[in-house]
Amino acid sequence: MTWIAPLGAAKEADDLARALAERLTDRGFLLERREFHPHVTLARRSARPPPKLEFTPFDWHVERFALMESIPDRGGVRYVEIDAWPLTT
């Protein structure tokens, strides 16, 4: 899998993930035990290793988060947005 992630701590993303986990746990949901790592997947299950890529750092402003459903299909996985919520600053 090839992915990119924020340099350094992504405090806002960590805070959001922690708040969501607390609320879901309070409502009886069982959560994954693996640690949260904000990232964007660029390639998954590719036929050959991707070339080494260099990225210029950039600011990424996030205005909302979404609940996504991953649906396996013949081409891999298709993602469908279930709902989304704005983030307030």
Secondary structure, DSSP 8 states (H G I E B T S, - for coil): -EEE--SS--HHHHHHHHHHHHHHHHTT-----S-----EEEESS-SS---------------EEEEEEEEEETTEEEEEEEEEEE---
